[in-house]
Each structure stands twice: as C-alpha cells, then as structure tokens.
Amino acid sequence: MKYTGDLFETDQIDADLKKAGIAVDMDVVKTSWDKKIREIFETATLTIPQEGFMIGGSVTGMHTEHLGHLLAEMQVLPRSFPGVEW
C-alpha cells in the first residue's frame, strides 16, 4: 500500500492539463479508487494497512531502486526481438 499514494501525485503540468480539459482530476480518481479498494478489502475480510508513510516522487523523476530492475525486465523482449510488433 505504501506505493499507492504515488499513483495520485500531480504537478503543475497536470494542473494545467486539467484546467484545459485534457487531463482528469486525480482527486476524483483517488476518491473512486479508495472506495473500490475498501470494497475489495472488505470482501476479502482484510484490514487496509493504516501505514502513514507513502512512497512518492515519481512525478518529479525520483524513483526507488526497484524501477531499474523493472525496466530491465521489461526491455528483454524488445531488445531480443527488435522491430517486432505485438
């Protein structure tokens, strides 16, 4: 759960796009997401973690070390089969 807060972070570019009617309001998306997550956890008879700390910073280019491993994994197929179309 500590990584989910980063899903809804925005910056000035997002605000400008929202104002222009191009991007969605991430506060509205977060409200819907929170509701759905509560439903899922209730159905699974689980308790939502109440951890206060949330990982953040990706919108400003700050990522954890895990991103490098994920990107390497995702790049295996395109590098092994250049030009292939999926």
PDB file of N, CA, C and O in Angstrom:
ATOM      1  N   MET A   1       0.820  -1.209   0.000  1.00  0.00           N
ATOM      2  CA  MET A   1       0.000   0.000   0.000  1.00  0.00           C
ATOM      3  C   MET A   1       0.854   1.259   0.000  1.00  0.00           C
ATOM      4  O   MET A   1       0.423   2.308  -0.479  1.00  0.00           O
ATOM      5  N   LYS A   2       2.061   1.157   0.535  1.00  0.00           N
ATOM      6  CA  LYS A   2       2.859   2.374   0.659  1.00  0.00           C
ATOM      7  C   LYS A   2       3.258   2.969  -0.689  1.00  0.00           C
ATOM      8  O   LYS A   2       3.722   4.108  -0.742  1.00  0.00           O
ATOM      9  N   TYR A   3       3.086   2.224  -1.774  1.00  0.00           N
ATOM     10  CA  TYR A   3       3.411   2.737  -3.099  1.00  0.00           C
ATOM     11  C   TYR A   3       2.209   3.364  -3.802  1.00  0.00           C
ATOM     12  O   TYR A   3       2.375   4.028  -4.826  1.00  0.00           O
ATOM     13  N   THR A   4       1.027   3.169  -3.280  1.00  0.00           N
ATOM     14  CA  THR A   4      -0.174   3.614  -3.997  1.00  0.00           C
ATOM     15  C   THR A   4      -0.385   5.122  -3.952  1.00  0.00           C
ATOM     16  O   THR A   4      -1.046   5.669  -4.835  1.00  0.00           O
ATOM     17  N   GLY A   5       0.151   5.805  -2.957  1.00  0.00           N
ATOM     18  CA  GLY A   5      -0.002   7.258  -2.902  1.00  0.00           C
ATOM     19  C   GLY A   5       0.612   7.944  -4.102  1.00  0.00           C
ATOM     20  O   GLY A   5       0.141   8.992  -4.542  1.00  0.00           O
ATOM     21  N   ASP A   6       1.668   7.345  -4.628  1.00  0.00           N
ATOM     22  CA  ASP A   6       2.370   7.913  -5.776  1.00  0.00           C
ATOM     23  C   ASP A   6       1.513   7.898  -7.039  1.00  0.00           C
ATOM     24  O   ASP A   6       1.767   8.663  -7.969  1.00  0.00           O
ATOM     25  N   LEU A   7       0.503   7.035  -7.077  1.00  0.00           N
ATOM     26  CA  LEU A   7      -0.372   6.964  -8.242  1.00  0.00           C
ATOM     27  C   LEU A   7      -1.129   8.270  -8.475  1.00  0.00           C
ATOM     28  O   LEU A   7      -1.514   8.577  -9.603  1.00  0.00           O
ATOM     29  N   PHE A   8      -1.336   9.021  -7.424  1.00  0.00           N
ATOM     30  CA  PHE A   8      -2.220  10.185  -7.499  1.00  0.00           C
ATOM     31  C   PHE A   8      -1.501  11.517  -7.347  1.00  0.00           C
ATOM     32  O   PHE A   8      -2.144  12.566  -7.293  1.00  0.00           O
ATOM     33  N   GLU A   9      -0.170  11.485  -7.278  1.00  0.00           N
ATOM     34  CA  GLU A   9       0.579  12.737  -7.187  1.00  0.00           C
ATOM     35  C   GLU A   9       0.487  13.494  -8.504  1.00  0.00           C
ATOM     36  O   GLU A   9       0.482  12.895  -9.579  1.00  0.00           O
ATOM     37  N   THR A  10       0.416  14.792  -8.409  1.00  0.00           N
ATOM     38  CA  THR A  10       0.347  15.631  -9.604  1.00  0.00           C
ATOM     39  C   THR A  10       1.329  16.784  -9.463  1.00  0.00           C
ATOM     40  O   THR A  10       1.853  17.045  -8.380  1.00  0.00           O
ATOM     41  N   ASP A  11       1.563  17.459 -10.563  1.00  0.00           N
ATOM     42  CA  ASP A  11       2.404  18.649 -10.544  1.00  0.00           C
ATOM     43  C   ASP A  11       1.696  19.756 -11.325  1.00  0.00           C
ATOM     44  O   ASP A  11       0.523  19.623 -11.674  1.00  0.00           O
ATOM     45  N   GLN A  12       2.402  20.830 -11.592  1.00  0.00           N
ATOM     46  CA  GLN A  12       1.790  21.970 -12.276  1.00  0.00           C
ATOM     47  C   GLN A  12       1.347  21.607 -13.695  1.00  0.00           C
ATOM     48  O   GLN A  12       0.340  22.120 -14.182  1.00  0.00           O
ATOM     49  N   ILE A  13       2.088  20.740 -14.345  1.00  0.00           N
ATOM     50  CA  ILE A  13       1.698  20.317 -15.700  1.00  0.00           C
ATOM     51  C   ILE A  13       0.344  19.618 -15.653  1.00  0.00           C
ATOM     52  O   ILE A  13      -0.520  19.874 -16.492  1.00  0.00           O
ATOM     53  N   ASP A  14       0.159  18.738 -14.675  1.00  0.00           N
ATOM     54  CA  ASP A  14      -1.130  18.066 -14.525  1.00  0.00           C
ATOM     55  C   ASP A  14      -2.240  19.077 -14.257  1.00  0.00           C
ATOM     56  O   ASP A  14      -3.336  18.963 -14.806  1.00  0.00           O
ATOM     57  N   ALA A  15      -1.956  20.057 -13.418  1.00  0.00           N
ATOM     58  CA  ALA A  15      -2.957  21.085 -13.104  1.00  0.00           C
ATOM     59  C   ALA A  15      -3.334  21.877 -14.353  1.00  0.00           C
ATOM     60  O   ALA A  15      -4.508  22.167 -14.580  1.00  0.00           O
ATOM     61  N   ASP A  16      -2.328  22.226 -15.165  1.00  0.00           N
ATOM     62  CA  ASP A  16      -2.602  22.972 -16.397  1.00  0.00           C
ATOM     63  C   ASP A  16      -3.419  22.126 -17.381  1.00  0.00           C
ATOM     64  O   ASP A  16      -4.339  22.633 -18.022  1.00  0.00           O
ATOM     65  N   LEU A  17      -3.082  20.841 -17.498  1.00  0.00           N
ATOM     66  CA  LEU A  17      -3.825  19.956 -18.397  1.00  0.00           C
ATOM     67  C   LEU A  17      -5.262  19.757 -17.921  1.00  0.00           C
ATOM     68  O   LEU A  17      -6.193  19.701 -18.724  1.00  0.00           O
ATOM     69  N   LYS A  18      -5.428  19.651 -16.607  1.00  0.00           N
ATOM     70  CA  LYS A  18      -6.783  19.512 -16.051  1.00  0.00           C
ATOM     71  C   LYS A  18      -7.594  20.772 -16.337  1.00  0.00           C
ATOM     72  O   LYS A  18      -8.758  20.696 -16.730  1.00  0.00           O
ATOM     73  N   LYS A  19      -6.974  21.920 -16.137  1.00  0.00           N
ATOM     74  CA  LYS A  19      -7.657  23.198 -16.377  1.00  0.00           C
ATOM     75  C   LYS A  19      -8.068  23.341 -17.843  1.00  0.00           C
ATOM     76  O   LYS A  19      -9.110  23.920 -18.149  1.00  0.00           O
ATOM     77  N   ALA A  20      -7.238  22.805 -18.748  1.00  0.00           N
ATOM     78  CA  ALA A  20      -7.530  22.872 -20.183  1.00  0.00           C
ATOM     79  C   ALA A  20      -8.525  21.796 -20.614  1.00  0.00           C
ATOM     80  O   ALA A  20      -8.933  21.759 -21.775  1.00  0.00           O
ATOM     81  N   GLY A  21      -8.917  20.921 -19.686  1.00  0.00           N
ATOM     82  CA  GLY A  21      -9.871  19.875 -20.009  1.00  0.00           C
ATOM     83  C   GLY A  21      -9.245  18.674 -20.700  1.00  0.00           C
ATOM     84  O   GLY A  21      -9.947  17.856 -21.295  1.00  0.00           O
ATOM     85  N   ILE A  22      -7.921  18.569 -20.621  1.00  0.00           N
ATOM     86  CA  ILE A  22      -7.221  17.468 -21.284  1.00  0.00           C
ATOM     87  C   ILE A  22      -6.995  16.298 -20.332  1.00  0.00           C
ATOM     88  O   ILE A  22      -7.075  15.140 -20.743  1.00  0.00           O
ATOM     89  N   ALA A  23      -6.717  16.590 -19.075  1.00  0.00           N
ATOM     90  CA  ALA A  23      -6.412  15.543 -18.091  1.00  0.00           C
ATOM     91  C   ALA A  23      -7.544  15.431 -17.076  1.00  0.00           C
ATOM     92  O   ALA A  23      -8.347  16.347 -16.904  1.00  0.00           O
ATOM     93  N   VAL A  24      -7.581  14.297 -16.422  1.00  0.00           N
ATOM     94  CA  VAL A  24      -8.603  14.072 -15.403  1.00  0.00           C
ATOM     95  C   VAL A  24      -8.172  14.667 -14.068  1.00  0.00           C
ATOM     96  O   VAL A  24      -6.993  14.944 -13.848  1.00  0.00           O
ATOM     97  N   ASP A  25      -9.133  14.857 -13.193  1.00  0.00           N
ATOM     98  CA  ASP A  25      -8.873  15.327 -11.839  1.00  0.00           C
ATOM     99  C   ASP A  25      -8.471  14.115 -10.996  1.00  0.00           C
ATOM    100  O   ASP A  25      -9.305  13.259 -10.699  1.00  0.00           O
ATOM    101  N   MET A  26      -7.225  14.046 -10.620  1.00  0.00           N
ATOM    102  CA  MET A  26      -6.728  12.885  -9.884  1.00  0.00           C
ATOM    103  C   MET A  26      -7.342  12.777  -8.491  1.00  0.00           C
ATOM    104  O   MET A  26      -7.347  11.691  -7.912  1.00  0.00           O
ATOM    105  N   ASP A  27      -7.853  13.858  -7.945  1.00  0.00           N
ATOM    106  CA  ASP A  27      -8.560  13.771  -6.659  1.00  0.00           C
ATOM    107  C   ASP A  27      -9.840  12.952  -6.820  1.00  0.00           C
ATOM    108  O   ASP A  27     -10.197  12.171  -5.937  1.00  0.00           O
ATOM    109  N   VAL A  28     -10.521  13.129  -7.938  1.00  0.00           N
ATOM    110  CA  VAL A  28     -11.732  12.355  -8.218  1.00  0.00           C
ATOM    111  C   VAL A  28     -11.371  10.886  -8.439  1.00  0.00           C
ATOM    112  O   VAL A  28     -12.055   9.991  -7.942  1.00  0.00           O
ATOM    113  N   VAL A  29     -10.303  10.647  -9.182  1.00  0.00           N
ATOM    114  CA  VAL A  29      -9.846   9.268  -9.422  1.00  0.00           C
ATOM    115  C   VAL A  29      -9.488   8.605  -8.094  1.00  0.00           C
ATOM    116  O   VAL A  29      -9.848   7.452  -7.857  1.00  0.00           O
ATOM    117  N   LYS A  30      -8.778   9.337  -7.224  1.00  0.00           N
ATOM    118  CA  LYS A  30      -8.373   8.773  -5.929  1.00  0.00           C
ATOM    119  C   LYS A  30      -9.582   8.438  -5.067  1.00  0.00           C
ATOM    120  O   LYS A  30      -9.594   7.406  -4.395  1.00  0.00           O
ATOM    121  N   THR A  31     -10.587   9.286  -5.077  1.00  0.00           N
ATOM    122  CA  THR A  31     -11.799   9.022  -4.306  1.00  0.00           C
ATOM    123  C   THR A  31     -12.459   7.723  -4.777  1.00  0.00           C
ATOM    124  O   THR A  31     -12.857   6.894  -3.959  1.00  0.00           O
ATOM    125  N   SER A  32     -12.571   7.551  -6.095  1.00  0.00           N
ATOM    126  CA  SER A  32     -13.154   6.316  -6.647  1.00  0.00           C
ATOM    127  C   SER A  32     -12.280   5.110  -6.318  1.00  0.00           C
ATOM    128  O   SER A  32     -12.787   4.045  -5.965  1.00  0.00           O
ATOM    129  N   TRP A  33     -10.981   5.281  -6.434  1.00  0.00           N
ATOM    130  CA  TRP A  33     -10.035   4.194  -6.153  1.00  0.00           C
ATOM    131  C   TRP A  33     -10.129   3.769  -4.693  1.00  0.00           C
ATOM    132  O   TRP A  33     -10.190   2.578  -4.387  1.00  0.00           O
ATOM    133  N   ASP A  34     -10.139   4.757  -3.790  1.00  0.00           N
ATOM    134  CA  ASP A  34     -10.250   4.453  -2.356  1.00  0.00           C
ATOM    135  C   ASP A  34     -11.518   3.659  -2.052  1.00  0.00           C
ATOM    136  O   ASP A  34     -11.489   2.699  -1.282  1.00  0.00           O
ATOM    137  N   LYS A  35     -12.632   4.068  -2.663  1.00  0.00           N
ATOM    138  CA  LYS A  35     -13.900   3.368  -2.445  1.00  0.00           C
ATOM    139  C   LYS A  35     -13.803   1.921  -2.915  1.00  0.00           C
ATOM    140  O   LYS A  35     -14.217   1.005  -2.204  1.00  0.00           O
ATOM    141  N   LYS A  36     -13.259   1.715  -4.109  1.00  0.00           N
ATOM    142  CA  LYS A  36     -13.149   0.361  -4.666  1.00  0.00           C
ATOM    143  C   LYS A  36     -12.199  -0.497  -3.832  1.00  0.00           C
ATOM    144  O   LYS A  36     -12.482  -1.671  -3.592  1.00  0.00           O
ATOM    145  N   ILE A  37     -11.095   0.063  -3.395  1.00  0.00           N
ATOM    146  CA  ILE A  37     -10.139  -0.686  -2.563  1.00  0.00           C
ATOM    147  C   ILE A  37     -10.788  -1.096  -1.250  1.00  0.00           C
ATOM    148  O   ILE A  37     -10.596  -2.222  -0.791  1.00  0.00           O
ATOM    149  N   ARG A  38     -11.560  -0.189  -0.637  1.00  0.00           N
ATOM    150  CA  ARG A  38     -12.270  -0.536   0.605  1.00  0.00           C
ATOM    151  C   ARG A  38     -13.216  -1.714   0.369  1.00  0.00           C
ATOM    152  O   ARG A  38     -13.277  -2.638   1.181  1.00  0.00           O
ATOM    153  N   GLU A  39     -13.953  -1.680  -0.746  1.00  0.00           N
ATOM    154  CA  GLU A  39     -14.872  -2.778  -1.080  1.00  0.00           C
ATOM    155  C   GLU A  39     -14.114  -4.097  -1.236  1.00  0.00           C
ATOM    156  O   GLU A  39     -14.537  -5.130  -0.718  1.00  0.00           O
ATOM    157  N   ILE A  40     -13.004  -4.051  -1.948  1.00  0.00           N
ATOM    158  CA  ILE A  40     -12.219  -5.268  -2.188  1.00  0.00           C
ATOM    159  C   ILE A  40     -11.680  -5.830  -0.877  1.00  0.00           C
ATOM    160  O   ILE A  40     -11.765  -7.034  -0.635  1.00  0.00           O
ATOM    161  N   PHE A  41     -11.131  -4.975  -0.041  1.00  0.00           N
ATOM    162  CA  PHE A  41     -10.589  -5.430   1.238  1.00  0.00           C
ATOM    163  C   PHE A  41     -11.693  -5.991   2.130  1.00  0.00           C
ATOM    164  O   PHE A  41     -11.490  -6.999   2.807  1.00  0.00           O
ATOM    165  N   GLU A  42     -12.857  -5.347   2.136  1.00  0.00           N
ATOM    166  CA  GLU A  42     -13.981  -5.854   2.931  1.00  0.00           C
ATOM    167  C   GLU A  42     -14.414  -7.230   2.438  1.00  0.00           C
ATOM    168  O   GLU A  42     -14.636  -8.137   3.240  1.00  0.00           O
ATOM    169  N   THR A  43     -14.532  -7.387   1.124  1.00  0.00           N
ATOM    170  CA  THR A  43     -14.925  -8.675   0.545  1.00  0.00           C
ATOM    171  C   THR A  43     -13.916  -9.763   0.913  1.00  0.00           C
ATOM    172  O   THR A  43     -14.290 -10.906   1.171  1.00  0.00           O
ATOM    173  N   ALA A  44     -12.652  -9.400   0.934  1.00  0.00           N
ATOM    174  CA  ALA A  44     -11.600 -10.370   1.251  1.00  0.00           C
ATOM    175  C   ALA A  44     -11.395 -10.525   2.758  1.00  0.00           C
ATOM    176  O   ALA A  44     -10.507 -11.254   3.199  1.00  0.00           O
ATOM    177  N   THR A  45     -12.210  -9.845   3.532  1.00  0.00           N
ATOM    178  CA  THR A  45     -12.108  -9.824   5.003  1.00  0.00           C
ATOM    179  C   THR A  45     -10.690  -9.480   5.469  1.00  0.00           C
ATOM    180  O   THR A  45     -10.146 -10.098   6.384  1.00  0.00           O
ATOM    181  N   LEU A  46     -10.116  -8.474   4.809  1.00  0.00           N
ATOM    182  CA  LEU A  46      -8.786  -7.977   5.169  1.00  0.00           C
ATOM    183  C   LEU A  46      -8.904  -6.572   5.725  1.00  0.00           C
ATOM    184  O   LEU A  46      -9.881  -5.867   5.473  1.00  0.00           O
ATOM    185  N   THR A  47      -7.918  -6.187   6.466  1.00  0.00           N
ATOM    186  CA  THR A  47      -7.854  -4.836   7.005  1.00  0.00           C
ATOM    187  C   THR A  47      -6.910  -4.008   6.144  1.00  0.00           C
ATOM    188  O   THR A  47      -5.798  -4.438   5.839  1.00  0.00           O
ATOM    189  N   ILE A  48      -7.349  -2.839   5.761  1.00  0.00           N
ATOM    190  CA  ILE A  48      -6.486  -1.956   4.981  1.00  0.00           C
ATOM    191  C   ILE A  48      -5.362  -1.470   5.881  1.00  0.00           C
ATOM    192  O   ILE A  48      -5.622  -0.976   6.978  1.00  0.00           O
ATOM    193  N   PRO A  49      -4.112  -1.603   5.434  1.00  0.00           N
ATOM    194  CA  PRO A  49      -2.992  -1.128   6.261  1.00  0.00           C
ATOM    195  C   PRO A  49      -3.127   0.364   6.551  1.00  0.00           C
ATOM    196  O   PRO A  49      -3.441   1.156   5.663  1.00  0.00           O
ATOM    197  N   GLN A  50      -2.888   0.730   7.796  1.00  0.00           N
ATOM    198  CA  GLN A  50      -3.016   2.126   8.194  1.00  0.00           C
ATOM    199  C   GLN A  50      -1.667   2.843   8.254  1.00  0.00           C
ATOM    200  O   GLN A  50      -1.517   3.860   8.931  1.00  0.00           O
ATOM    201  N   GLU A  51      -0.707   2.300   7.542  1.00  0.00           N
ATOM    202  CA  GLU A  51       0.625   2.881   7.499  1.00  0.00           C
ATOM    203  C   GLU A  51       0.532   4.304   6.966  1.00  0.00           C
ATOM    204  O   GLU A  51      -0.103   4.540   5.938  1.00  0.00           O
ATOM    205  N   GLY A  52       1.150   5.244   7.644  1.00  0.00           N
ATOM    206  CA  GLY A  52       1.047   6.643   7.252  1.00  0.00           C
ATOM    207  C   GLY A  52       2.001   7.058   6.159  1.00  0.00           C
ATOM    208  O   GLY A  52       1.696   7.984   5.406  1.00  0.00           O
ATOM    209  N   PHE A  53       3.149   6.405   6.043  1.00  0.00           N
ATOM    210  CA  PHE A  53       4.145   6.811   5.067  1.00  0.00           C
ATOM    211  C   PHE A  53       3.791   6.303   3.677  1.00  0.00           C
ATOM    212  O   PHE A  53       3.419   5.143   3.505  1.00  0.00           O
ATOM    213  N   MET A  54       3.908   7.174   2.697  1.00  0.00           N
ATOM    214  CA  MET A  54       3.674   6.795   1.313  1.00  0.00           C
ATOM    215  C   MET A  54       4.912   7.148   0.487  1.00  0.00           C
ATOM    216  O   MET A  54       5.479   8.232   0.623  1.00  0.00           O
ATOM    217  N   ILE A  55       5.313   6.217  -0.363  1.00  0.00           N
ATOM    218  CA  ILE A  55       6.390   6.477  -1.313  1.00  0.00           C
ATOM    219  C   ILE A  55       5.877   7.504  -2.312  1.00  0.00           C
ATOM    220  O   ILE A  55       4.725   7.430  -2.740  1.00  0.00           O
ATOM    221  N   GLY A  56       6.691   8.430  -2.675  1.00  0.00           N
ATOM    222  CA  GLY A  56       6.284   9.442  -3.636  1.00  0.00           C
ATOM    223  C   GLY A  56       7.483   9.928  -4.422  1.00  0.00           C
ATOM    224  O   GLY A  56       8.605   9.464  -4.223  1.00  0.00           O
ATOM    225  N   GLY A  57       7.237  10.851  -5.301  1.00  0.00           N
ATOM    226  CA  GLY A  57       8.326  11.477  -6.026  1.00  0.00           C
ATOM    227  C   GLY A  57       8.473  11.102  -7.478  1.00  0.00           C
ATOM    228  O   GLY A  57       9.274  11.712  -8.186  1.00  0.00           O
ATOM    229  N   SER A  58       7.723  10.112  -7.954  1.00  0.00           N
ATOM    230  CA  SER A  58       7.930   9.707  -9.347  1.00  0.00           C
ATOM    231  C   SER A  58       7.520  10.802 -10.328  1.00  0.00           C
ATOM    232  O   SER A  58       8.087  10.907 -11.415  1.00  0.00           O
ATOM    233  N   VAL A  59       6.545  11.611  -9.951  1.00  0.00           N
ATOM    234  CA  VAL A  59       6.104  12.685 -10.847  1.00  0.00           C
ATOM    235  C   VAL A  59       7.224  13.716 -11.050  1.00  0.00           C
ATOM    236  O   VAL A  59       7.237  14.438 -12.047  1.00  0.00           O
ATOM    237  N   THR A  60       8.152  13.777 -10.104  1.00  0.00           N
ATOM    238  CA  THR A  60       9.287  14.690 -10.232  1.00  0.00           C
ATOM    239  C   THR A  60      10.556  13.964 -10.651  1.00  0.00           C
ATOM    240  O   THR A  60      11.639  14.549 -10.644  1.00  0.00           O
ATOM    241  N   GLY A  61      10.428  12.682 -11.018  1.00  0.00           N
ATOM    242  CA  GLY A  61      11.568  11.926 -11.509  1.00  0.00           C
ATOM    243  C   GLY A  61      12.357  11.189 -10.453  1.00  0.00           C
ATOM    244  O   GLY A  61      13.420  10.645 -10.749  1.00  0.00           O
ATOM    245  N   MET A  62      11.864  11.157  -9.228  1.00  0.00           N
ATOM    246  CA  MET A  62      12.560  10.440  -8.163  1.00  0.00           C
ATOM    247  C   MET A  62      11.941   9.055  -8.021  1.00  0.00           C
ATOM    248  O   MET A  62      10.761   8.924  -7.696  1.00  0.00           O
ATOM    249  N   HIS A  63      12.749   8.017  -8.267  1.00  0.00           N
ATOM    250  CA  HIS A  63      12.257   6.643  -8.231  1.00  0.00           C
ATOM    251  C   HIS A  63      13.097   5.811  -7.274  1.00  0.00           C
ATOM    252  O   HIS A  63      14.243   6.149  -6.979  1.00  0.00           O
ATOM    253  N   THR A  64      12.517   4.725  -6.797  1.00  0.00           N
ATOM    254  CA  THR A  64      13.270   3.806  -5.952  1.00  0.00           C
ATOM    255  C   THR A  64      14.172   2.953  -6.831  1.00  0.00           C
ATOM    256  O   THR A  64      14.045   2.955  -8.055  1.00  0.00           O
ATOM    257  N   GLU A  65      15.067   2.238  -6.209  1.00  0.00           N
ATOM    258  CA  GLU A  65      15.986   1.367  -6.946  1.00  0.00           C
ATOM    259  C   GLU A  65      15.253   0.264  -7.698  1.00  0.00           C
ATOM    260  O   GLU A  65      15.799  -0.312  -8.639  1.00  0.00           O
ATOM    261  N   HIS A  66      14.024  -0.033  -7.293  1.00  0.00           N
ATOM    262  CA  HIS A  66      13.268  -1.117  -7.920  1.00  0.00           C
ATOM    263  C   HIS A  66      12.907  -0.819  -9.366  1.00  0.00           C
ATOM    264  O   HIS A  66      12.710  -1.745 -10.153  1.00  0.00           O
ATOM    265  N   LEU A  67      12.818   0.450  -9.731  1.00  0.00           N
ATOM    266  CA  LEU A  67      12.438   0.791 -11.101  1.00  0.00           C
ATOM    267  C   LEU A  67      13.475   0.272 -12.094  1.00  0.00           C
ATOM    268  O   LEU A  67      13.112  -0.205 -13.169  1.00  0.00           O
ATOM    269  N   GLY A  68      14.743   0.357 -11.753  1.00  0.00           N
ATOM    270  CA  GLY A  68      15.788  -0.125 -12.655  1.00  0.00           C
ATOM    271  C   GLY A  68      15.629  -1.602 -12.971  1.00  0.00           C
ATOM    272  O   GLY A  68      15.784  -2.013 -14.121  1.00  0.00           O
ATOM    273  N   HIS A  69      15.320  -2.399 -11.961  1.00  0.00           N
ATOM    274  CA  HIS A  69      15.116  -3.835 -12.168  1.00  0.00           C
ATOM    275  C   HIS A  69      13.880  -4.091 -13.032  1.00  0.00           C
ATOM    276  O   HIS A  69      13.894  -4.954 -13.910  1.00  0.00           O
ATOM    277  N   LEU A  70      12.818  -3.337 -12.774  1.00  0.00           N
ATOM    278  CA  LEU A  70      11.582  -3.494 -13.549  1.00  0.00           C
ATOM    279  C   LEU A  70      11.799  -3.119 -15.013  1.00  0.00           C
ATOM    280  O   LEU A  70      11.361  -3.833 -15.916  1.00  0.00           O
ATOM    281  N   LEU A  71      12.473  -1.999 -15.241  1.00  0.00           N
ATOM    282  CA  LEU A  71      12.734  -1.578 -16.618  1.00  0.00           C
ATOM    283  C   LEU A  71      13.609  -2.592 -17.358  1.00  0.00           C
ATOM    284  O   LEU A  71      13.366  -2.887 -18.529  1.00  0.00           O
ATOM    285  N   ALA A  72      14.619  -3.120 -16.678  1.00  0.00           N
ATOM    286  CA  ALA A  72      15.481  -4.132 -17.305  1.00  0.00           C
ATOM    287  C   ALA A  72      14.660  -5.346 -17.723  1.00  0.00           C
ATOM    288  O   ALA A  72      14.848  -5.883 -18.814  1.00  0.00           O
ATOM    289  N   GLU A  73      13.754  -5.773 -16.857  1.00  0.00           N
ATOM    290  CA  GLU A  73      12.902  -6.928 -17.171  1.00  0.00           C
ATOM    291  C   GLU A  73      11.999  -6.638 -18.364  1.00  0.00           C
ATOM    292  O   GLU A  73      11.799  -7.493 -19.226  1.00  0.00           O
ATOM    293  N   MET A  74      11.462  -5.435 -18.403  1.00  0.00           N
ATOM    294  CA  MET A  74      10.536  -5.071 -19.473  1.00  0.00           C
ATOM    295  C   MET A  74      11.252  -4.894 -20.817  1.00  0.00           C
ATOM    296  O   MET A  74      10.628  -5.012 -21.871  1.00  0.00           O
ATOM    297  N   GLN A  75      12.550  -4.615 -20.782  1.00  0.00           N
ATOM    298  CA  GLN A  75      13.291  -4.363 -22.009  1.00  0.00           C
ATOM    299  C   GLN A  75      13.839  -5.632 -22.657  1.00  0.00           C
ATOM    300  O   GLN A  75      14.354  -5.573 -23.774  1.00  0.00           O
ATOM    301  N   VAL A  76      13.741  -6.764 -21.988  1.00  0.00           N
ATOM    302  CA  VAL A  76      14.295  -8.011 -22.517  1.00  0.00           C
ATOM    303  C   VAL A  76      13.686  -8.369 -23.871  1.00  0.00           C
ATOM    304  O   VAL A  76      14.423  -8.648 -24.817  1.00  0.00           O
ATOM    305  N   LEU A  77      12.375  -8.366 -23.982  1.00  0.00           N
ATOM    306  CA  LEU A  77      11.731  -8.765 -25.246  1.00  0.00           C
ATOM    307  C   LEU A  77      12.029  -7.805 -26.395  1.00  0.00           C
ATOM    308  O   LEU A  77      12.432  -8.262 -27.465  1.00  0.00           O
ATOM    309  N   PRO A  78      11.848  -6.493 -26.220  1.00  0.00           N
ATOM    310  CA  PRO A  78      12.140  -5.608 -27.361  1.00  0.00           C
ATOM    311  C   PRO A  78      13.607  -5.657 -27.789  1.00  0.00           C
ATOM    312  O   PRO A  78      13.916  -5.505 -28.970  1.00  0.00           O
ATOM    313  N   ARG A  79      14.498  -5.866 -26.839  1.00  0.00           N
ATOM    314  CA  ARG A  79      15.915  -5.944 -27.217  1.00  0.00           C
ATOM    315  C   ARG A  79      16.256  -7.288 -27.855  1.00  0.00           C
ATOM    316  O   ARG A  79      17.150  -7.367 -28.698  1.00  0.00           O
ATOM    317  N   SER A  80      15.559  -8.328 -27.463  1.00  0.00           N
ATOM    318  CA  SER A  80      15.795  -9.639 -28.045  1.00  0.00           C
ATOM    319  C   SER A  80      15.175  -9.777 -29.437  1.00  0.00           C
ATOM    320  O   SER A  80      15.674 -10.523 -30.280  1.00  0.00           O
ATOM    321  N   PHE A  81      14.088  -9.050 -29.662  1.00  0.00           N
ATOM    322  CA  PHE A  81      13.367  -9.122 -30.947  1.00  0.00           C
ATOM    323  C   PHE A  81      13.097  -7.721 -31.477  1.00  0.00           C
ATOM    324  O   PHE A  81      11.949  -7.277 -31.495  1.00  0.00           O
ATOM    325  N   PRO A  82      14.144  -7.018 -31.911  1.00  0.00           N
ATOM    326  CA  PRO A  82      13.953  -5.631 -32.379  1.00  0.00           C
ATOM    327  C   PRO A  82      12.989  -5.552 -33.576  1.00  0.00           C
ATOM    328  O   PRO A  82      13.034  -6.378 -34.487  1.00  0.00           O
ATOM    329  N   GLY A  83      12.136  -4.552 -33.543  1.00  0.00           N
ATOM    330  CA  GLY A  83      11.213  -4.319 -34.636  1.00  0.00           C
ATOM    331  C   GLY A  83       9.951  -5.154 -34.623  1.00  0.00           C
ATOM    332  O   GLY A  83       9.083  -4.973 -35.477  1.00  0.00           O
ATOM    333  N   VAL A  84       9.832  -6.062 -33.674  1.00  0.00           N
ATOM    334  CA  VAL A  84       8.645  -6.896 -33.627  1.00  0.00           C
ATOM    335  C   VAL A  84       7.436  -6.045 -33.215  1.00  0.00           C
ATOM    336  O   VAL A  84       7.574  -5.107 -32.430  1.00  0.00           O
ATOM    337  N   GLU A  85       6.275  -6.369 -33.737  1.00  0.00           N
ATOM    338  CA  GLU A  85       5.046  -5.671 -33.372  1.00  0.00           C
ATOM    339  C   GLU A  85       4.158  -6.637 -32.620  1.00  0.00           C
ATOM    340  O   GLU A  85       4.022  -7.794 -33.019  1.00  0.00           O
ATOM    341  N   TRP A  86       3.550  -6.179 -31.536  1.00  0.00           N
ATOM    342  CA  TRP A  86       2.740  -7.059 -30.674  1.00  0.00           C
ATOM    343  C   TRP A  86       1.292  -6.970 -31.046  1.00  0.00           C
ATOM    344  O   TRP A  86       0.455  -7.636 -30.436  1.00  0.00           O
TER     345      TRP A  86
END
